[in-house]
């Protein structure tokens, strides 16, 4: 978060004449999501994804850009609550699917066996 905030500060200071709170929120959200995706997730699995998908380095970079853009847009609404609330709590978005009630019998069932 610290690095994302520093990057947003320097970028906005250098390129914007007037800075609004909403612009700071938008830039910070995008920067934070991009850093988490690139450095915490993709850095660890990038080569495996590229090999599995049969992508060149250029195709992988393009795919990552699309991924970051898609996730950033979705995370922006979730991070708005972070800026609005004073406790700084980030809540998960509401479920899109119905919650399934589990019974002990279902939990104790074995996993289905699939043939390879």
N, C-alpha and C positions, 0 to 999 in steps of 0.2 A: 504494500500500500504506500509505503514511504517513497519508493522509487517512482511509482505511478504519479503520485502527487507532485514530486519534484519535476518530472517530465512535463506534466500539464502546466505547472507554473512557468517553466522556462519557455514552452511553446506559446502559451497565451501572451506572455510578456513580449516575446519577440514578434509575433505575427498579428496581434489584435490591438486595435486602438481603444476599443471599449469592451470591457469584460463584464458579463452579467452572471449572476449566480446560476442560471440555467445552463449557460455555456460551460461553466466550470463543472457542473454536475455531468453534463453530456460527455465532455472530454475525459473527465476522470473515470466515469463508468466504462467508456470504450477502452481507455488505456489499461485499467485494472483487469478487465476481462481478457484483453489481448495478452497481457503479461502472464496471467494464470494459465491460459491455454497453451501459449508457446513454451513457457519455461517449466511449468509443472507437469503438463501432460504430453505435448508433442515432442518435447526434447527427449523423452524417454522411449517413445515408440515410433518416432518419425521413420526410421529406416525400415522397420517391420511393416508399417503401413504402405510405404512406397513399394516394397518388394511384393507384398500381397496383392496390391492393385496393379502392379506392373507399370508404374509411372516413372517418367524421367524426373530429374531434379526440378526442371522448369514446371512440369505438370504438378508436382508435389507442392511447389511454392504457390501456384495458382489455386490449388485445392485448399491449402491452408488459409489463403486470403479469403476465400468464399466461406470457409468454416468460421473464421473469426468474425466476419461481417454478420453472418447469420446469428451466431450466439450473442454478439454484442447487441444487436437489435432486440433480442429477446430478454437479455439481462438488464437492459436499460430500465425497463418498467419495474423490475424487481429491486434494482438499486435505488429507485426514486424514494422508496420508503426509508432507506438508510439516511438520506439527506433530510427527510421531513421529520423523522423522529429524533429526539434528543438522546435516546439511549444507544443509538447506533446499531440497533438489532436488525439483522437482515433475515427476513422470513422467507421460507420456501413458497413458491406460488401454489395456488390451490390446485387440488387434483383435478385432472381432466377425465379420469376414469373412476368408476365406482369402486370403493374400498371393499375388498372381499373378506368376509369373516372366516377365519380359519378355525377348524376344530382339531382336537388332539389326534383324531384318526387321520385327518388329512396331513398333518405335520409328520406323523410317523410313517406315512407311505414312502416306499422307496422311489427313487427317481426312475423314469422310464429308460429302458435300455435301447440305444439306437445302434444299428449295425453300420459298420464303416465299410 
